[in-house]
């Protein structure tokens, strides 16, 4: 099982949706609050060319935000990607 990391902000509804989907799928994840760790947010934004949260990483692969993760799930590709 690959490690799943979700970079979030407390007031972000898309972050909440991402965490809810992972919880429903019984996928453990690490949550990193970018308001508490602004240097991490800046590093991730530069590394992945992505400025908004959530930023979702599966293993070493950046998969995007909530809509991207939901699209992978809808196509049946999210769990296989995590379980690979």
C-alpha positions as CSV (number, residue, x, y, z in Angstrom):
1,X,0.0,0.0,0.0
2,X,1.4,3.4,-1.0
3,X,1.5,6.3,1.5
4,X,-1.2,8.9,0.8
5,X,-0.5,12.5,1.9
6,X,-3.1,15.3,1.8
7,X,-1.9,18.9,2.2
8,X,-4.9,20.9,3.5
9,X,-6.2,24.0,5.2
10,X,-8.8,23.9,8.0
11,X,-11.3,26.0,6.1
12,X,-11.1,24.2,2.8
13,X,-14.3,22.3,1.8
14,X,-12.5,20.4,-1.0
15,X,-9.9,19.3,1.6
16,X,-12.8,18.0,3.7
17,X,-14.3,16.1,0.7
18,X,-10.9,14.5,0.0
19,X,-10.5,13.3,3.5
20,X,-14.1,12.1,3.6
21,X,-13.6,10.0,0.4
22,X,-10.3,8.5,1.7
23,X,-12.0,7.7,5.0
24,X,-15.0,6.1,3.2
25,X,-12.6,4.0,1.2
26,X,-10.8,3.0,4.4
27,X,-7.5,4.4,3.1
28,X,-5.1,5.7,5.8
29,X,-3.6,9.1,5.0
30,X,-1.3,11.7,6.5
31,X,-2.7,15.2,6.7
32,X,-0.4,18.2,6.6
33,X,-1.9,21.6,7.4
34,X,-0.2,24.1,5.2
35,X,-1.3,27.0,7.4
36,X,0.8,25.5,10.2
37,X,3.6,24.6,7.7
38,X,3.7,27.4,5.1
39,X,7.2,26.4,4.0
40,X,5.9,22.9,3.1
41,X,3.1,24.5,1.1
42,X,5.5,26.7,-0.8
43,X,7.8,23.7,-1.5
44,X,4.9,21.5,-2.7
45,X,3.5,24.3,-4.9
46,X,6.8,24.8,-6.6
47,X,7.5,21.1,-6.9
48,X,4.1,20.2,-8.4
49,X,3.3,23.6,-10.0
50,X,0.0,23.6,-8.0
51,X,-1.1,26.6,-5.9
52,X,-4.3,25.4,-4.2
53,X,-5.3,22.8,-1.6
54,X,-5.9,20.0,-1.3
55,X,-2.6,18.7,-2.8
56,X,-2.9,14.9,-2.9
57,X,0.2,12.7,-3.2
58,X,0.0,8.9,-3.6
59,X,3.5,7.4,-3.0
60,X,5.7,9.7,-5.0
61,X,3.0,10.7,-7.5
62,X,1.1,14.0,-7.2
63,X,-2.4,13.2,-8.4
64,X,-3.9,16.8,-8.0
65,X,-6.7,18.0,-6.0
66,X,-10.1,16.6,-4.9
67,X,-11.7,16.8,-8.3
68,X,-8.8,14.8,-9.8
69,X,-8.9,12.2,-7.0
70,X,-12.7,11.9,-7.4
71,X,-12.3,11.4,-11.2
72,X,-9.7,8.6,-10.6
73,X,-12.1,7.0,-8.1
74,X,-15.1,7.3,-10.6
75,X,-12.9,5.5,-13.2
76,X,-12.0,2.8,-10.7
77,X,-8.3,3.8,-10.8
78,X,-7.8,5.3,-7.3
79,X,-7.7,2.2,-5.2
80,X,-5.5,0.3,-7.6
81,X,-3.1,3.2,-7.7
82,X,-2.9,3.3,-3.9
83,X,-2.7,-0.5,-3.5
84,X,0.0,-0.9,-6.2
